[in-house]
């Protein structure tokens, strides 16, 4: 059962995903990678190096 008790059917594993869905997932993946890289970069530059 889905949210609010509505029945939802899940896509079959054998059914290919529509191209539009794959494009959306690719864009999300690209943004998550950018954000993760930015977080690590900010952490590396914002912390004290202890050399002065």
Biopython code that builds the backbone (N, CA, C, O; Angstrom):
import numpy as np
from Bio.PDB.StructureBuilder import StructureBuilder

atoms = [
    (1, "UNK", "N", (0.833, -1.197, 0.000)),
    (1, "UNK", "CA", (0.000, 0.000, 0.000)),
    (1, "UNK", "C", (0.869, 1.248, 0.000)),
    (1, "UNK", "O", (1.911, 1.300, 0.654)),
    (2, "UNK", "N", (0.431, 2.227, -0.728)),
    (2, "UNK", "CA", (1.147, 3.493, -0.787)),
    (2, "UNK", "C", (0.714, 4.422, 0.329)),
    (2, "UNK", "O", (0.020, 4.013, 1.259)),
    (3, "UNK", "N", (1.123, 5.656, 0.229)),
    (3, "UNK", "CA", (0.739, 6.667, 1.198)),
    (3, "UNK", "C", (-0.774, 6.825, 1.149)),
    (3, "UNK", "O", (-1.368, 6.744, 0.074)),
    (4, "UNK", "N", (-1.401, 7.049, 2.292)),
    (4, "UNK", "CA", (-2.851, 7.215, 2.406)),
    (4, "UNK", "C", (-3.615, 5.956, 2.031)),
    (4, "UNK", "O", (-4.810, 6.030, 1.745)),
    (5, "UNK", "N", (-2.955, 4.798, 2.024)),
    (5, "UNK", "CA", (-3.635, 3.542, 1.794)),
    (5, "UNK", "C", (-3.977, 3.231, 0.351)),
    (5, "UNK", "O", (-4.668, 2.246, 0.094)),
    (6, "UNK", "N", (-3.518, 4.035, -0.605)),
    (6, "UNK", "CA", (-3.840, 3.745, -1.998)),
    (6, "UNK", "C", (-2.922, 2.654, -2.523)),
    (6, "UNK", "O", (-1.735, 2.617, -2.200)),
    (7, "UNK", "N", (-3.475, 1.777, -3.326)),
    (7, "UNK", "CA", (-2.690, 0.689, -3.898)),
    (7, "UNK", "C", (-1.905, 1.219, -5.088)),
    (7, "UNK", "O", (-2.448, 1.924, -5.938)),
    (8, "UNK", "N", (-0.641, 0.881, -5.140)),
    (8, "UNK", "CA", (0.208, 1.317, -6.257)),
    (8, "UNK", "C", (0.865, 0.094, -6.860)),
    (8, "UNK", "O", (1.261, -0.836, -6.157)),
    (9, "UNK", "N", (0.971, 0.116, -8.155)),
    (9, "UNK", "CA", (1.663, -0.988, -8.813)),
    (9, "UNK", "C", (3.080, -0.544, -9.115)),
    (9, "UNK", "O", (3.305, 0.566, -9.597)),
    (10, "UNK", "N", (4.014, -1.400, -8.836)),
    (10, "UNK", "CA", (5.413, -1.126, -9.114)),
    (10, "UNK", "C", (5.740, -1.626, -10.512)),
    (10, "UNK", "O", (5.200, -2.649, -10.933)),
    (11, "UNK", "N", (6.613, -0.932, -11.248)),
    (11, "UNK", "CA", (6.982, -1.402, -12.576)),
    (11, "UNK", "C", (7.724, -2.732, -12.485)),
    (11, "UNK", "O", (8.466, -2.978, -11.534)),
    (12, "UNK", "N", (7.521, -3.554, -13.451)),
    (12, "UNK", "CA", (8.188, -4.845, -13.513)),
    (12, "UNK", "C", (9.681, -4.634, -13.746)),
    (12, "UNK", "O", (10.085, -3.666, -14.390)),
    (13, "UNK", "N", (10.484, -5.532, -13.227)),
    (13, "UNK", "CA", (11.928, -5.443, -13.403)),
    (13, "UNK", "C", (12.288, -5.580, -14.881)),
    (13, "UNK", "O", (13.276, -5.006, -15.339)),
    (14, "UNK", "N", (11.498, -6.329, -15.612)),
    (14, "UNK", "CA", (11.817, -6.562, -17.021)),
    (14, "UNK", "C", (11.416, -5.416, -17.941)),
    (14, "UNK", "O", (11.833, -5.383, -19.099)),
    (15, "UNK", "N", (10.609, -4.470, -17.444)),
    (15, "UNK", "CA", (10.189, -3.333, -18.267)),
    (15, "UNK", "C", (11.276, -2.266, -18.263)),
    (15, "UNK", "O", (11.715, -1.846, -17.192)),
    (16, "UNK", "N", (11.722, -1.817, -19.440)),
    (16, "UNK", "CA", (12.721, -0.746, -19.465)),
    (16, "UNK", "C", (12.108, 0.574, -19.000)),
    (16, "UNK", "O", (10.923, 0.833, -19.209)),
    (17, "UNK", "N", (12.933, 1.396, -18.369)),
    (17, "UNK", "CA", (12.453, 2.701, -17.917)),
    (17, "UNK", "C", (12.329, 3.635, -19.118)),
    (17, "UNK", "O", (13.142, 3.573, -20.040)),
    (18, "UNK", "N", (11.320, 4.495, -19.110)),
    (18, "UNK", "CA", (11.217, 5.487, -20.195)),
    (18, "UNK", "C", (12.451, 6.387, -20.217)),
    (18, "UNK", "O", (13.038, 6.672, -19.173)),
    (19, "UNK", "N", (12.834, 6.827, -21.401)),
    (19, "UNK", "CA", (14.025, 7.663, -21.582)),
    (19, "UNK", "C", (13.958, 8.932, -20.728)),
    (19, "UNK", "O", (14.974, 9.368, -20.186)),
    (20, "UNK", "N", (12.770, 9.521, -20.609)),
    (20, "UNK", "CA", (12.630, 10.748, -19.818)),
    (20, "UNK", "C", (12.992, 10.485, -18.358)),
    (20, "UNK", "O", (13.624, 11.327, -17.721)),
    (21, "UNK", "N", (12.596, 9.322, -17.818)),
    (21, "UNK", "CA", (12.934, 8.988, -16.434)),
    (21, "UNK", "C", (14.443, 8.830, -16.277)),
    (21, "UNK", "O", (15.012, 9.278, -15.281)),
    (22, "UNK", "N", (15.088, 8.206, -17.240)),
    (22, "UNK", "CA", (16.537, 8.043, -17.176)),
    (22, "UNK", "C", (17.244, 9.390, -17.250)),
    (22, "UNK", "O", (18.252, 9.601, -16.575)),
    (23, "UNK", "N", (16.723, 10.299, -18.063)),
    (23, "UNK", "CA", (17.317, 11.636, -18.153)),
    (23, "UNK", "C", (17.196, 12.368, -16.821)),
    (23, "UNK", "O", (18.130, 13.050, -16.399)),
    (24, "UNK", "N", (16.050, 12.229, -16.159)),
    (24, "UNK", "CA", (15.851, 12.865, -14.852)),
    (24, "UNK", "C", (16.823, 12.278, -13.834)),
    (24, "UNK", "O", (17.438, 13.017, -13.065)),
    (25, "UNK", "N", (16.963, 10.957, -13.826)),
    (25, "UNK", "CA", (17.891, 10.317, -12.899)),
    (25, "UNK", "C", (19.334, 10.724, -13.178)),
    (25, "UNK", "O", (20.109, 10.918, -12.241)),
    (26, "UNK", "N", (19.706, 10.857, -14.439)),
    (26, "UNK", "CA", (21.052, 11.326, -14.784)),
    (26, "UNK", "C", (21.297, 12.735, -14.255)),
    (26, "UNK", "O", (22.376, 13.023, -13.736)),
    (27, "UNK", "N", (20.315, 13.605, -14.382)),
    (27, "UNK", "CA", (20.452, 14.977, -13.886)),
    (27, "UNK", "C", (20.568, 14.995, -12.366)),
    (27, "UNK", "O", (21.378, 15.743, -11.818)),
    (28, "UNK", "N", (19.775, 14.187, -11.684)),
    (28, "UNK", "CA", (19.865, 14.103, -10.224)),
    (28, "UNK", "C", (21.244, 13.591, -9.816)),
    (28, "UNK", "O", (21.859, 14.120, -8.890)),
    (29, "UNK", "N", (21.724, 12.566, -10.505)),
    (29, "UNK", "CA", (23.047, 12.008, -10.207)),
    (29, "UNK", "C", (24.134, 13.062, -10.386)),
    (29, "UNK", "O", (25.040, 13.168, -9.560)),
    (30, "UNK", "N", (24.046, 13.837, -11.459)),
    (30, "UNK", "CA", (25.034, 14.880, -11.720)),
    (30, "UNK", "C", (25.029, 15.931, -10.613)),
    (30, "UNK", "O", (26.088, 16.383, -10.178)),
    (31, "UNK", "N", (23.845, 16.317, -10.159)),
    (31, "UNK", "CA", (23.744, 17.340, -9.107)),
    (31, "UNK", "C", (24.220, 16.818, -7.756)),
    (31, "UNK", "O", (24.854, 17.551, -6.996)),
    (32, "UNK", "N", (23.921, 15.562, -7.455)),
    (32, "UNK", "CA", (24.382, 14.972, -6.189)),
    (32, "UNK", "C", (25.902, 14.886, -6.182)),
    (32, "UNK", "O", (26.535, 15.180, -5.168)),
    (33, "UNK", "N", (26.492, 14.486, -7.306)),
    (33, "UNK", "CA", (27.952, 14.419, -7.401)),
    (33, "UNK", "C", (28.566, 15.803, -7.217)),
    (33, "UNK", "O", (29.562, 15.948, -6.509)),
    (34, "UNK", "N", (27.981, 16.821, -7.850)),
    (34, "UNK", "CA", (28.478, 18.185, -7.691)),
    (34, "UNK", "C", (28.393, 18.609, -6.225)),
    (34, "UNK", "O", (29.345, 19.171, -5.684)),
    (35, "UNK", "N", (27.262, 18.341, -5.585)),
    (35, "UNK", "CA", (27.079, 18.747, -4.191)),
    (35, "UNK", "C", (28.070, 18.032, -3.275)),
    (35, "UNK", "O", (28.654, 18.656, -2.389)),
    (36, "UNK", "N", (28.264, 16.743, -3.478)),
    (36, "UNK", "CA", (29.208, 15.992, -2.654)),
    (36, "UNK", "C", (30.620, 16.545, -2.825)),
    (36, "UNK", "O", (31.355, 16.707, -1.850)),
    (37, "UNK", "N", (30.989, 16.832, -4.064)),
    (37, "UNK", "CA", (32.313, 17.398, -4.333)),
    (37, "UNK", "C", (32.459, 18.758, -3.669)),
    (37, "UNK", "O", (33.507, 19.064, -3.100)),
    (38, "UNK", "N", (31.422, 19.567, -3.737)),
    (38, "UNK", "CA", (31.449, 20.909, -3.136)),
    (38, "UNK", "C", (31.559, 20.833, -1.618)),
    (38, "UNK", "O", (32.265, 21.635, -1.006)),
    (39, "UNK", "N", (30.869, 19.882, -1.011)),
    (39, "UNK", "CA", (30.929, 19.721, 0.449)),
    (39, "UNK", "C", (32.345, 19.349, 0.882)),
    (39, "UNK", "O", (32.871, 19.919, 1.837)),
    (40, "UNK", "N", (32.961, 18.401, 0.188)),
    (40, "UNK", "CA", (34.327, 17.988, 0.525)),
    (40, "UNK", "C", (35.295, 19.138, 0.295)),
    (40, "UNK", "O", (36.181, 19.379, 1.115)),
    (41, "UNK", "N", (35.132, 19.853, -0.822)),
    (41, "UNK", "CA", (36.004, 20.980, -1.118)),
    (41, "UNK", "C", (35.888, 22.057, -0.038)),
    (41, "UNK", "O", (36.900, 22.596, 0.410)),
    (42, "UNK", "N", (34.676, 22.367, 0.377)),
    (42, "UNK", "CA", (34.466, 23.386, 1.408)),
    (42, "UNK", "C", (35.071, 22.931, 2.734)),
    (42, "UNK", "O", (35.682, 23.731, 3.442)),
    (43, "UNK", "N", (34.907, 21.660, 3.070)),
    (43, "UNK", "CA", (35.472, 21.165, 4.323)),
    (43, "UNK", "C", (36.986, 21.242, 4.305)),
    (43, "UNK", "O", (37.605, 21.575, 5.316)),
    (44, "UNK", "N", (37.584, 20.937, 3.170)),
    (44, "UNK", "CA", (39.041, 20.979, 3.069)),
    (44, "UNK", "C", (39.587, 22.393, 3.119)),
    (44, "UNK", "O", (40.683, 22.604, 3.640)),
    (45, "UNK", "N", (38.858, 23.369, 2.594)),
    (45, "UNK", "CA", (39.346, 24.741, 2.555)),
    (45, "UNK", "C", (38.975, 25.537, 3.800)),
    (45, "UNK", "O", (39.661, 26.502, 4.138)),
    (46, "UNK", "N", (37.919, 25.157, 4.478)),
    (46, "UNK", "CA", (37.439, 25.935, 5.619)),
    (46, "UNK", "C", (38.089, 25.556, 6.941)),
    (46, "UNK", "O", (38.043, 26.336, 7.892)),
    (47, "UNK", "N", (38.685, 24.390, 7.020)),
    (47, "UNK", "CA", (39.264, 23.978, 8.293)),
    (47, "UNK", "C", (40.682, 24.542, 8.457)),
    (47, "UNK", "O", (41.377, 24.838, 7.485)),
    (48, "UNK", "N", (41.065, 24.673, 9.681)),
    (48, "UNK", "CA", (42.407, 25.182, 9.990)),
    (48, "UNK", "C", (43.443, 24.118, 9.685)),
    (48, "UNK", "O", (43.243, 22.944, 9.994)),
    (49, "UNK", "N", (44.548, 24.522, 9.080)),
    (49, "UNK", "CA", (45.606, 23.564, 8.751)),
    (49, "UNK", "C", (46.557, 23.356, 9.920)),
    (49, "UNK", "O", (47.335, 22.402, 9.926)),
    (50, "UNK", "N", (46.501, 24.237, 10.903)),
    (50, "UNK", "CA", (47.357, 24.117, 12.056)),
    (50, "UNK", "C", (48.789, 24.591, 11.848)),
    (50, "UNK", "O", (49.642, 24.386, 12.711)),
    (51, "UNK", "N", (49.056, 25.222, 10.714)),
    (51, "UNK", "CA", (50.443, 25.663, 10.459)),
    (51, "UNK", "C", (50.626, 27.159, 10.678)),
    (51, "UNK", "O", (51.603, 27.748, 10.215)),
    (52, "UNK", "N", (49.701, 27.756, 11.371)),
    (52, "UNK", "CA", (49.955, 29.146, 11.637)),
    (52, "UNK", "C", (48.786, 29.957, 11.785)),
    (52, "UNK", "O", (48.896, 31.161, 12.014)),
]
sb = StructureBuilder()
sb.init_structure("model")
sb.init_model(0)
sb.init_chain("A")
sb.init_seg("    ")
for serial, (resi, resn, name, xyz) in enumerate(atoms, 1):
    if name == "N":
        sb.init_residue(resn, " ", resi, " ")
    sb.init_atom(name, np.array(xyz, "f"), 0.0, 1.0, " ", f" {name:<3s}", serial, name[0])
structure = sb.get_structure()
